[in-house]
Amino acid sequence: MTMKPPPIWRDALALLSGRVVLAQLGLVTGLFLSFMLWLRLPDASILEVVCSGLLALLIVASTGLGESWLILGLAGRPRTWGRFIRGTLLLLVGVVLWIAWSVWLAHVSNDDPLRAGYLNSKAPHQLRRLLTYEHILLWLGWMWTTLKWLGGGLLASIIVPLVASRRPLRAALIAVRSLSFWLTLLAGTMFATLMTGALMAWLPLRGLWAEIFSLVLRLAVVVLLDGMIACWLLATLAVCVRRADAGYATPAGRPDDSQPQTVDTP
């Protein structure tokens, strides 16, 4: 009798540890500080422009290597320089595709005021109080944001298995069919977006130094929150990779060695 595997979200929580969360937070913090340093570099001469470009490449490469190291560790795969370089290139491709997808959605959403006005004019009289111009415009914004993160989730469900799995197609199918992954993605991104916007718009203190202290504190909370959500998403994809590779590692016609056996395997 085949035992039903536990839910993916439960295995994902089991993979999370303080070390993994601290590694992700350290990576995000390092990326943020490096980006702030890069923005402050002058570009008055050709040499300064070249140095700025080299620093940008170094930031991208180090971030990709760090994420590859984290993904391979969560998926239980050996960490080699070949996998690091391959993972960095694949993650870069995924980020570029997601940015292109986000830019295209932003371009399409430019006509939302016209759409909202048209839909409001066509709404039945009984629904005019519900289907107001402001409500429709708000719902259209939510729709584009949801589509943006759904596209990002689909890219992640493809890129992460390509980075870490022996059977990337099977792992991607497990992720795409996983309700845990999509619920974690949508709930996590919506919660992070709302909390990030609310914290950054909140000004509890007055005065220059008080506002600077408040900004640093709020940024720390945002980094902690977003980093933990990112770790949970990566852990969910890592569980999909582990399950796909476990099926691949078990020869056909034989039970999995991790399952209890009543007789010795010949």
N, C-alpha and C positions, 0 to 999 in steps of 0.2 A: 504494500500500500504506500503510495507516494504522499509524503507529508507536504502540506501547503507551506511555501516559504513565508516568513514574516513580512509585514508591510515594508516597503522600501524606506518610508520615513523613519521607521524604528531602527533599521540598520544604519541609516544616515546619522541619526542621533548618536548611535553607538560609536561611529567612526570619529565624531567630533571629540576633541580633547583640548585642554588648555594650550598645549604646544601648537596644535594646528591653528587655533584662533589667534594666538600671539604671533605666529609666523605670518598669517594673512594681514593682521593689523600692522605689523612691522613693514610689510611690503607696501601696503596702502600709504602708510605714513611716509616711507621713504620716497615713494612716487610723488606724493604731494609736495614734500620739501624740495625734491629735485626739480619739479616743475616750477615752483616759485623761484628757485635759483636761476633756472633757464630764462624766465621772464625778465629777470633783472639784468641779464647780460646785455651790454651795449652792442650795437650793430652799425657803428659809424664807418668801419673799414672792412675791406675784403677779408682780412685775417680774422676779425671778430665774427663776421658772418660764418666763416668756415668753422671756427671754434664752437659757435652756437649750433651749427648743424651736427658736428661731431658729438656734442653733449646730448643733443636730442636723440641721436642714434644710440648712444650709450644708455640713456634712460630707458628707451624702448627695449633694448636688448636685455638689460638687467631685469626689467619688469617681466619680460617674457620668460627668462630663465627661472626667475623666482616662482612664477605661476606654474611653470612646467614641473619644477621640483615639488611643489605642493600637490599638484594633480597626480603625479606619479606615486607619491607617497600614499595618498588616500586610496588610490587604485591598487596598491600593493605590487607595483611594477618596479623592476630594478632601475636605478638612476644611473644613466650613462650619458656621456657628452653627446652621443648621437641622438638619443631621445630628447635631450635638452634643446639641441639646435632645431630638431624637427618640430618639437612642441612650440618653440618660440615663433617659428615661421608660420605654423598653423594658427596660433593665437593671433598673430599679426593680421593674417588673412581674415580671420573671423571678426576682428575689431574693425577692419576697413569695410567689410561687407555690412556690418551693423551700422556704421556711420553713414554709409551710402543709403541704407534703408531708412534711417532716421531723417536724413536730409530730404529724401524723396517724399516721405510722409509730411514733413514740414512744408514742403512746396505745395503738396496737394491740399493741406489744411489752410492755405492762405485764403481760399474762397469760402471758408466757414461762415463769415458774416452774410454772404449772399445765400448760402444754403439755409442758414437759420432763418433769414427773412422769408425765403420762399416757403419753407416748411411751416412757419408760423402763419403765413397767409393762407395756406391750404388746410390748416387745422380746422376741425369742426368747431362750431360755436361753443358746444358743451365742454370742450377740452382747452379752450383758449387760456384759462387760468393756469393750467398745467403746462401746456405747450407754449410757453412764452418765449420770446426771442432770447432772453438771457438763459433760460433753462436749456433750450435747444443748443445754444452755443456752448454751454458748459458740458452737455452730454457729448457733443461732437469732440470736444477736447479730450474727454475721458476715453472715447472710442479710439482716437489716434494714439493716445498714450498706451492703451491696452494692446493695440496692434504693434506698436514699436517694441514692447517687451515680449510679446508673443514671437515676433521675428527674432529677437535676441535669444529667447529660449530655444527656438528651433535651431539657430546657429550653434548655440552651446551644446545642444544634444547631438550635434554632428561633429563639432570640433574636438570636444573632450574625448569621445571614444577614439577619434583618429590619433590623438596624442598618446593615449594610454592603453588601448585595448588591443588584444590579439584578433578579436572579431569585431571591428568597429561598426559594421552594418547591423549585426545582432544587438550590440549594446545601444546603438542609436534607436533601433526599433523598440527596445525595452523602455528607453527613456521617453520616447514619443507616446507610447501607450500607457505610461505611468501617470495615474491621477495624482499621486503624491508630488511628482515633479512639477506638474502644471499648477497645482494648488499652492505649492511652496513658492513658485515663481511669481504668480499673480498676487498672492497675499503679501509676500515679502516685499516685492517692488512697490506695491501700492502703499503699504505701511511705511516703508523707507522714504518714499517720495513725499507723503503727507507730513511725516515727522521732520524730515530734513527741511522742507519749506517752512513749517511752523517754527522750528528752532532758529533758523537763519533770519526769519522776519521778526523774532521776538527781541525786544530791547528792554531788558529789565532794569538796567542801570543807566545813570547819567554821568557825564564827565568822560574825558578822553581815556584815562587809564582804566577807569571802571568799564568802559565799553570794550577796550582792548582785552581786558581780563575776561569779560563775558563772551567775547568772540572766540577766544582761545578755548574756553570751557565748552561752548556750544559746538565748536568744530571737533573737539575731542569726543563728545557724545555722538555726533554724526558719524565720525570715523568708526567708533566702536559699534554702533548700530548697523551701519552698512556693511562693515567687515564681517559681523556675525551672520548676517543674512547671506552674504556671498559665500561664506564657509558652508552654510547649510545647503546651498544650491550645489556647490562643488561636491559635497559629501553625497548628496542624492545621486548625482551623475556618476560618482565613483562606485556607488553600490550597483548601479546598472552595469558598469564596466566589469565589476567583480562577478556578477551573476552571469554575464555573457561569457567571460573567460572560464568560469567554473564549468559551464556546459561544454565549452570547447575542450577543456582539459580532461574530461571524463570520456574514455573510449566508449564507443557504441557497444551495447550488449553487456556492459559491466556496471555494477553499482558504483556510486561515488565512494571513494575511500574514506571520506569524512562521515559517512553514514554507518551506523552499527551493523555488523554482519554476524550471522549465526554460524557460519563455517568459514574456514580460511579460503582466501582467494587463490585458485591454482596458479 
